[in-house]
């Protein structure tokens, strides 16, 4: 660093040498949070993410740790390992993670749609009539029986066997 000889202050061009200490801490925290999200993934999903094998092993070890303080230290260690990744690697990991989470969100949305459709079928005969018009090839008699049984199960507070069966049939139909 160059120092001005008159008043012993650093020159302005030397003061902007890189990210501030606060910025470095923010980056470290972001990387640590990314590591926590990765640790919450299933082992199959984690295998699809392109990253260093040492980091994958360390993330896999997170689930084996039981002590709260040890988990905290391990998360800091994961953040330290993630610090050595460059921005392109982090972007690749983040994109893959977003894709994995996007797929699970889409699946969840589809399941919610099927559940609400099943509830409408049981509650209203008009929904079933519309379904017959849209899917004339389906087994109408079987579906009508399942709907009737689901209504009866609900009235008698019995286990929802037909209720679940309707969901399975709707899922198989690819609704």
C-alpha positions in Angstrom: 0.0 0.0 0.0 1.3 3.4 -0.9 1.3 6.1 1.7 1.3 9.8 1.1 4.5 11.1 2.7 3.0 14.5 3.7 0.2 13.3 6.0 0.8 9.6 6.2 -2.7 8.6 4.8 -3.2 5.8 2.3 -3.9 6.8 -1.3 -7.5 6.5 -2.5 -6.6 3.9 -5.1 -5.3 1.6 -2.4 -8.4 1.7 -0.3 -10.5 -0.1 -2.8 -8.6 -3.4 -2.8 -11.6 -5.8 -2.9 -14.7 -6.7 -1.1 -15.2 -5.2 2.4 -15.1 -7.4 5.5 -18.9 -7.1 5.8 -19.3 -8.3 2.2 -17.0 -11.3 2.8 -19.1 -12.2 5.9 -22.3 -11.9 3.8 -20.9 -14.2 1.2 -19.8 -16.7 3.8 -23.3 -16.7 5.4 -24.9 -17.2 1.9 -22.6 -20.2 1.2 -23.2 -21.6 4.6 -27.0 -21.4 4.0 -26.5 -23.1 0.6 -24.6 -25.9 2.3 -27.5 -26.3 4.8 -30.0 -26.5 2.0 -27.8 -29.1 0.3 -27.6 -31.1 3.6 -31.4 -31.2 3.7 -31.6 -32.9 0.3 -31.9 -36.7 -0.1 -28.8 -38.6 -1.0 -30.1 -39.3 -4.5 -30.8 -35.6 -5.2 -27.4 -34.7 -3.7 -25.6 -37.1 -6.2 -27.0 -35.2 -9.1 -25.4 -31.9 -8.1 -22.0 -31.3 -9.7 -19.6 -30.5 -6.9 -16.3 -31.6 -5.3 -16.5 -35.1 -3.7 -15.1 -33.8 -0.4 -18.0 -31.4 0.0 -20.5 -34.1 -0.8 -19.0 -36.4 1.8 -19.0 -33.6 4.4 -22.6 -32.8 3.6 -23.5 -36.4 3.9 -21.9 -36.5 7.4 -24.2 -33.7 8.6 -27.2 -36.1 9.0 -25.1 -38.4 11.3 -24.3 -35.6 13.8 -26.8 -35.4 16.7 -25.3 -32.7 19.1 -26.6 -29.2 18.4 -23.3 -27.6 19.0 -21.5 -30.1 16.7 -24.1 -29.5 14.0 -23.4 -25.7 14.3 -19.6 -26.3 14.0 -20.1 -28.7 11.1 -22.2 -26.1 9.2 -19.5 -23.6 9.7 -17.0 -26.1 8.3 -19.3 -26.6 5.3 -19.3 -22.9 4.8 -15.5 -22.9 4.9 -15.4 -25.7 2.3 -17.9 -23.8 0.1 -15.7 -20.7 0.4 -13.1 -22.3 -1.9 -15.6 -22.7 -4.7 -15.5 -20.1 -7.4 -18.6 -18.2 -8.6 -19.2 -20.4 -11.7 -19.3 -23.5 -9.5 -21.7 -21.9 -7.1 -23.9 -20.8 -9.9 -24.0 -24.3 -11.3 -24.8 -25.8 -7.9 -27.5 -23.1 -7.3 -29.1 -23.8 -10.8 -29.2 -27.5 -10.2 -30.7 -27.0 -6.7 -33.3 -24.7 -8.1 -34.2 -27.3 -10.7 -34.5 -30.0 -8.1 -36.7 -27.8 -5.9 -38.7 -26.7 -8.9 -39.5 -30.3 -9.7 -40.6 -31.1 -6.2 -42.8 -27.9 -6.2 -44.4 -29.0 -9.4 -45.1 -32.4 -8.1 -46.6 -31.0 -4.9 -48.8 -28.7 -6.9 -50.0 -31.6 -9.0 -50.8 -33.6 -5.9 -52.7 -30.7 -4.4 -54.7 -30.4 -7.6 -55.6 -34.1 -7.6 -56.6 -33.9 -3.9 -58.9 -30.9 -4.6 -60.3 -32.6 -7.7 -61.1 -35.7 -5.6 -62.8 -33.6 -3.0 -64.9 -31.9 -5.7 -65.9 -35.3 -7.2 -67.1 -36.5 -3.8 -68.9 -33.3 -3.0 -70.6 -32.6 -6.3 -72.1 -34.8 -9.0 -71.7 -32.0 -11.6 -67.9 -32.4 -11.4 -68.3 -36.1 -12.1 -70.5 -35.4 -15.1 -67.8 -33.0 -16.5 -65.2 -35.7 -15.9 -67.2 -38.2 -17.9 -67.4 -35.8 -20.8 -63.6 -35.1 -20.7 -62.6 -38.8 -20.2 -65.1 -41.0 -21.9 -62.7 -44.0 -21.9 -62.5 -44.2 -18.2 -64.3 -46.9 -16.1 -67.4 -44.9 -15.2 -69.0 -47.6 -13.2 -65.9 -48.2 -11.0 -65.5 -44.4 -10.4 -69.2 -44.0 -9.5 -68.9 -46.8 -7.0 -65.8 -45.4 -5.5 -67.4 -41.9 -5.1 -70.5 -43.5 -3.5 -68.3 -45.6 -1.1 -66.2 -42.5 -0.2 -69.4 -40.6 0.7 -70.6 -43.5 2.8 -67.3 -43.8 4.6 -67.3 -40.1 5.4 -70.9 -40.3 6.8 -70.1 -43.4 8.9 -66.6 -42.1 10.0 -65.0 -45.2 8.5 -61.4 -45.4 7.3 -61.1 -43.6 3.9 -60.3 -46.6 1.7 -62.4 -45.5 -1.3 -61.2 -41.9 -0.8 -57.6 -43.0 -1.3 -58.6 -45.3 -4.2 -60.1 -42.3 -6.0 -56.8 -40.5 -5.6 -54.9 -43.4 -7.0 -57.2 -43.8 -10.0 -57.0 -40.0 -10.8 -53.2 -40.2 -10.6 -53.1 -43.2 -12.9 -55.3 -41.4 -15.4 -52.7 -38.7 -15.6 -55.0 -35.9 -14.7 
